[in-house]
Every structure is written in structure tokens, then in C-alpha cells.
């Protein structure tokens, strides 16, 4: 018994111990929880950085555009305006109701002044409009015109009108023009812009074209604010216009303020740009 017992004890003592491999369920859950927390922090920090970059980019780019408009006015010796307005971003399913407005802004330079207004035609008798914009192609009726148009900006009242991308020669004067001494009426030919008609052909900026209004075209592509940012001075349900016009000496006739507001989803924040009568830009 002792011998057998001794053999059993010796055999038992020589049996190798079992080594546990892998992790328990609790250990796995703990590691996964830590990884989830780290991932959440990383994603939150990433999107926070993106929002911060968008806000800084919107602020810096708009400030640079204001400075560009002022510098362009001084260098070219012409009136230059920065106009902020809402573009139509998308429509509802009915195809007519505006669903989203896109805050936009553009720099435009004065080309001349309107000398006569007749219906849908805007005349400038003292500028070479034919050289600047050209006329309808040979054999093409000016009443039909080309597809598309250009925006003609009113730098006096702050709005724009879509006109045909060429000018037409029409009669000016008639019963509206009298000779100084004889009192007889007289008409002559001059080139004019023809306003487009229909929905979307004119901004909702207040005012109509009048004799003496300064007009211009954009000198840089239209820019937009990042998604989630708006101009406080513009209504969110109408295509309003807010603008400032720099004179050739860098000053402005009326001090203006532009405020860019970020939504909560965009990280919030508000940036204010003030333009003084002297043309100084502060934020």
C-alpha cells in the first residue's frame, strides 16, 4: 500500500501544471470600454478641430476680402464694393419654395454710371459698352439673345440685376430729350444693357435703377461662408443684400458692420467686422 501509494504520490508530483491562456470576459470588457472612451475622445477632438478650422477660415477669408476690396479701390482709382447676400441653396420638393439659403459675398468694381433708363434697358452713353461686352452675334436677333446672363451690380443702392451677356443699340431721347434752343425733340442711338425677366433675375435688395446709379461687375468669383455660418445682417428667409462701397481714396460714404454668426452645430462663435468712414477695418 505504501509502495503503491508512494508511486501514486510520485506520479502526481511529476504531473505538469496547467497554464491558463487568454483573457477573461471581464478583462475583455474592460479593454473594450477603454478603447471606446479613447475613440470617442479622438473623434470629438477631430470634429472640434475641424469646426475651429472652419470658423477661423471664414473669419480670415472675409477679412482678407474686405481688405482686397479697399486695396482694389485705391489701386484702380475706382469705386469697389463688397456685397453680401443670400444665394438659393436648394428647393423643397415642390421645386418652388426655397429650402436653404447660402450666405455669399462678392467684390465688384464700378464701370460707369447709368445715364438713361427706359423700361428694361439701362443706358450708359459715356462708356464704350460695345468694346466691354460685345453685341449679339451676326444673324442672331437681339430680342432672342444668348443663353445665360451676367449680374450687373448697382453700387449706389446695393442690389444686382441679371442682364443679357451683350449690349444692344437702341434709341435714346425722343420726347424725353429736347434741344436747348429750339425746343425740338431729338433722339440718337446708344448701347444699353437689357434686363432679364422672370424669377431670380434680380436680388431682393431695395431700390430700382435710376439715372446716375453706379454699376459694376464682379472682379472675383462669388464666395460662400462655410456650412452653419450666416450673416446677421441678412434675413434667413429672403434674399437681402448688405454692402459697403470703398471710394478711390479708401474711405466709405457710410460706415458699415458685418457680423458672421456660427450655429451651435458649427461650434458657435461670432465675428464682427466694422468699416469706419475712413475705411479702417477692425474686428
C-alpha positions as CSV (number, residue, x, y, z in Angstrom):
1,X,0.0,0.0,0.0
2,X,2.8,2.3,0.9
3,X,4.7,1.4,-2.3
4,X,1.7,1.9,-4.4
5,X,0.8,5.0,-2.5
6,X,4.4,6.2,-3.0
7,X,4.2,5.6,-6.7
8,X,0.9,7.5,-6.9
9,X,2.3,10.3,-5.0
10,X,5.4,10.4,-7.2
11,X,3.3,10.3,-10.3
12,X,1.1,13.1,-9.0
13,X,4.2,15.2,-8.1
14,X,5.6,14.8,-11.6
15,X,2.4,15.9,-13.5
16,X,3.0,19.3,-15.2
17,X,0.8,22.2,-14.0
18,X,-1.9,23.6,-16.4
19,X,-1.1,27.1,-17.7
20,X,-4.1,29.4,-18.3
21,X,-4.1,31.2,-21.7
22,X,-6.3,34.2,-23.0
23,X,-8.4,36.8,-21.1
24,X,-11.4,36.5,-19.0
25,X,-14.7,38.1,-20.1
26,X,-14.3,40.9,-17.5
27,X,-10.8,41.7,-18.8
28,X,-12.0,41.9,-22.4
29,X,-14.9,44.2,-21.4
30,X,-12.6,46.5,-19.5
31,X,-10.2,46.8,-22.5
32,X,-13.1,47.4,-24.9
33,X,-14.5,50.1,-22.6
34,X,-11.2,51.9,-22.5
35,X,-10.8,51.7,-26.3
36,X,-14.3,53.1,-26.8
37,X,-13.6,56.0,-24.5
38,X,-10.3,56.8,-26.3
39,X,-12.1,56.6,-29.7
40,X,-14.8,58.9,-28.5
41,X,-12.3,61.4,-27.3
42,X,-10.3,61.2,-30.6
43,X,-13.4,61.7,-32.8
44,X,-14.7,64.6,-30.6
45,X,-11.3,66.3,-30.8
46,X,-11.1,65.8,-34.5
47,X,-14.5,67.3,-35.3
48,X,-13.9,70.1,-32.8
49,X,-10.6,70.9,-34.6
50,X,-12.5,70.8,-38.0
51,X,-15.1,73.2,-36.6
52,X,-12.4,75.5,-35.3
53,X,-10.6,75.5,-38.6
54,X,-13.9,76.3,-40.5
55,X,-14.6,79.3,-38.1
56,X,-11.0,80.6,-38.4
57,X,-11.1,80.2,-42.2
58,X,-14.5,82.0,-42.5
59,X,-13.2,84.9,-40.4
60,X,-9.8,85.2,-42.1
61,X,-11.1,84.9,-45.7
62,X,-13.9,87.5,-45.2
63,X,-11.4,89.9,-43.6
64,X,-9.0,89.4,-46.5
65,X,-11.8,90.1,-49.0
66,X,-12.7,93.4,-47.2
67,X,-9.0,94.4,-47.4
68,X,-8.9,93.3,-51.1
69,X,-11.9,95.5,-51.9
70,X,-10.3,98.5,-50.3
71,X,-6.9,98.0,-51.9
72,X,-8.5,97.5,-55.3
73,X,-10.4,100.8,-55.0
74,X,-7.2,102.6,-54.1
75,X,-5.0,101.0,-56.8
76,X,-7.6,101.2,-59.6
77,X,-8.9,104.6,-58.7
78,X,-12.5,103.4,-58.9
79,X,-15.3,102.6,-56.5
80,X,-15.3,99.0,-55.4
81,X,-18.0,97.3,-53.4
82,X,-18.2,94.2,-51.3
83,X,-21.8,92.8,-51.3
84,X,-23.1,90.1,-49.0
85,X,-26.3,88.3,-50.0
86,X,-28.1,85.0,-49.8
87,X,-27.9,82.6,-52.7
88,X,-30.6,79.9,-53.2
89,X,-29.0,76.7,-52.0
90,X,-31.9,74.2,-52.5
91,X,-35.6,74.0,-53.0
92,X,-38.3,72.0,-51.3
93,X,-39.9,69.0,-53.1
94,X,-42.4,71.4,-54.8
95,X,-39.4,72.9,-56.7
96,X,-40.6,76.5,-55.9
97,X,-40.2,77.0,-52.2
98,X,-36.7,77.8,-51.0
99,X,-35.4,75.3,-48.5
100,X,-31.9,76.6,-47.8
101,X,-30.1,79.9,-48.3
102,X,-26.4,80.1,-48.8
103,X,-24.7,83.2,-47.4
104,X,-22.4,84.6,-50.1
105,X,-20.3,87.7,-50.8
106,X,-18.6,89.2,-53.8
107,X,-16.3,92.1,-54.8
108,X,-17.4,94.2,-57.7
109,X,-15.8,97.2,-59.4
110,X,-17.6,100.3,-60.8
111,X,-17.6,100.5,-64.6
112,X,-19.7,103.6,-65.1
113,X,-23.0,105.3,-64.3
114,X,-26.4,104.9,-65.8
115,X,-27.3,107.9,-68.0
116,X,-30.8,106.9,-69.1
117,X,-33.4,104.3,-68.1
118,X,-36.1,103.1,-70.5
119,X,-38.2,100.0,-69.5
120,X,-35.9,97.0,-69.3
121,X,-33.0,98.9,-70.9
122,X,-30.1,100.6,-69.0
123,X,-28.0,103.1,-71.0
124,X,-24.6,104.5,-70.4
125,X,-23.8,106.9,-73.2
126,X,-20.4,107.8,-71.9
127,X,-18.8,104.3,-71.8
128,X,-17.7,102.0,-74.6
129,X,-20.1,99.2,-73.7
130,X,-19.7,97.6,-77.1
131,X,-16.0,97.2,-76.5
132,X,-16.5,95.9,-73.0
133,X,-19.4,93.5,-73.5
134,X,-19.8,93.0,-77.3
135,X,-23.0,92.7,-79.3
136,X,-25.3,89.9,-80.4
137,X,-23.7,87.6,-83.0
138,X,-24.4,88.3,-86.6
139,X,-27.7,86.9,-87.7
140,X,-28.9,86.5,-84.2
141,X,-31.8,88.6,-83.0
142,X,-31.1,90.8,-80.1
143,X,-34.6,90.0,-78.8
144,X,-33.7,86.3,-78.5
145,X,-30.3,86.8,-77.1
146,X,-27.8,84.3,-75.8
147,X,-28.4,81.7,-73.1
148,X,-27.5,82.9,-69.7
149,X,-26.6,86.4,-68.4
150,X,-24.3,88.4,-66.2
151,X,-25.0,90.2,-62.9
152,X,-25.0,93.9,-63.1
153,X,-24.4,95.3,-59.6
154,X,-25.9,98.6,-58.5
155,X,-23.2,100.1,-56.3
156,X,-25.3,103.1,-55.3
157,X,-28.3,101.2,-53.8
158,X,-26.8,97.8,-53.3
159,X,-28.5,95.2,-55.4
160,X,-28.0,93.3,-58.6
161,X,-29.9,92.6,-61.8
162,X,-29.4,89.8,-64.3
163,X,-28.8,91.3,-67.8
164,X,-28.1,89.7,-71.2
165,X,-24.4,89.0,-71.7
166,X,-24.1,91.6,-74.5
167,X,-25.4,95.1,-75.2
168,X,-27.8,96.3,-77.9
169,X,-28.1,99.6,-79.7
170,X,-31.3,101.4,-79.2
171,X,-32.7,104.9,-79.4
172,X,-32.2,107.3,-76.5
173,X,-34.1,110.5,-76.1
174,X,-37.1,111.2,-78.3
175,X,-39.8,113.0,-76.3
176,X,-37.5,112.8,-73.2
177,X,-34.7,114.8,-74.9
178,X,-35.2,118.4,-76.1
179,X,-32.7,120.7,-77.9
180,X,-31.6,123.6,-75.8
181,X,-32.6,126.5,-78.1
182,X,-35.2,125.2,-80.5
183,X,-37.1,123.1,-78.0
184,X,-37.5,120.4,-80.6
185,X,-37.1,116.7,-79.6
186,X,-34.2,114.7,-80.7
187,X,-33.2,111.0,-80.5
188,X,-29.9,109.2,-81.1
189,X,-28.5,105.7,-80.8
190,X,-26.6,104.3,-77.8
191,X,-25.7,100.9,-76.4
192,X,-27.6,99.6,-73.4
193,X,-27.9,96.6,-71.1
194,X,-31.2,94.6,-71.4
195,X,-32.5,93.3,-68.1
196,X,-33.6,89.7,-67.9
197,X,-37.1,89.0,-66.7
198,X,-38.6,86.2,-64.6
199,X,-38.0,84.7,-61.2
200,X,-34.5,85.0,-59.8
201,X,-33.5,87.7,-62.3
202,X,-33.0,90.3,-59.6
203,X,-31.9,90.3,-56.0
204,X,-34.2,91.4,-53.3
205,X,-32.1,94.4,-52.4
206,X,-34.2,97.5,-52.2
207,X,-34.2,100.1,-54.9
208,X,-34.7,100.4,-58.7
209,X,-32.3,101.6,-61.4
210,X,-32.2,105.4,-61.7
211,X,-30.1,107.9,-63.7
212,X,-26.8,108.4,-62.0
213,X,-26.6,105.0,-60.4
214,X,-23.1,103.5,-60.4
215,X,-22.9,100.0,-61.9
216,X,-20.3,97.3,-61.9
217,X,-19.4,93.7,-62.4
218,X,-17.7,91.2,-60.1
219,X,-13.9,91.1,-60.2
220,X,-13.6,87.9,-58.2
221,X,-15.7,84.7,-58.0
222,X,-18.6,84.7,-55.6
223,X,-17.5,83.2,-52.2
224,X,-19.7,81.5,-49.6
225,X,-19.5,81.1,-45.9
226,X,-18.9,77.5,-44.5
227,X,-22.0,75.5,-43.7
228,X,-23.5,76.6,-40.4
229,X,-22.4,80.2,-40.7
230,X,-24.6,83.2,-41.6
231,X,-24.5,87.0,-41.8
232,X,-26.6,88.5,-39.0
233,X,-27.5,91.4,-41.3
234,X,-29.2,89.1,-43.8
235,X,-32.6,87.6,-43.3
236,X,-32.8,83.8,-43.4
237,X,-36.0,83.7,-45.4
238,X,-35.3,86.3,-48.0
239,X,-32.5,87.2,-50.4
240,X,-31.5,90.5,-48.8
241,X,-28.3,92.5,-49.6
242,X,-25.8,94.1,-47.2
243,X,-22.9,96.0,-48.8
244,X,-20.1,98.5,-48.3
245,X,-18.6,100.7,-51.1
246,X,-15.0,101.9,-51.0
247,X,-14.1,105.2,-52.7
248,X,-10.8,105.6,-54.7
249,X,-9.2,107.2,-51.6
250,X,-10.1,104.1,-49.4
251,X,-12.9,105.8,-47.5
252,X,-16.6,104.9,-47.5
253,X,-19.7,107.1,-47.6
254,X,-21.4,105.2,-44.8
255,X,-19.8,103.1,-42.0
256,X,-20.9,99.5,-42.1
257,X,-20.7,96.4,-39.9
258,X,-20.7,92.8,-41.0
259,X,-21.3,90.1,-38.4
260,X,-20.7,86.4,-39.1
261,X,-22.6,84.0,-36.7
262,X,-21.9,80.3,-36.3
263,X,-24.6,77.9,-35.4
264,X,-24.3,75.5,-32.5
265,X,-23.6,72.6,-34.8
266,X,-20.8,74.6,-36.4
267,X,-19.2,75.4,-33.0
268,X,-20.9,78.7,-32.4
269,X,-18.9,81.9,-32.3
270,X,-19.5,85.4,-33.6
271,X,-17.1,87.5,-35.7
272,X,-17.7,91.2,-36.1
273,X,-16.1,93.4,-38.8
274,X,-16.5,97.2,-38.6
275,X,-15.7,99.5,-41.5
276,X,-15.3,103.2,-40.4
277,X,-15.9,106.2,-42.6
278,X,-12.2,106.5,-43.1
279,X,-12.1,102.9,-44.4
280,X,-10.4,101.4,-41.4
281,X,-11.4,97.7,-40.9
282,X,-11.5,96.3,-37.4
283,X,-12.7,93.1,-35.8
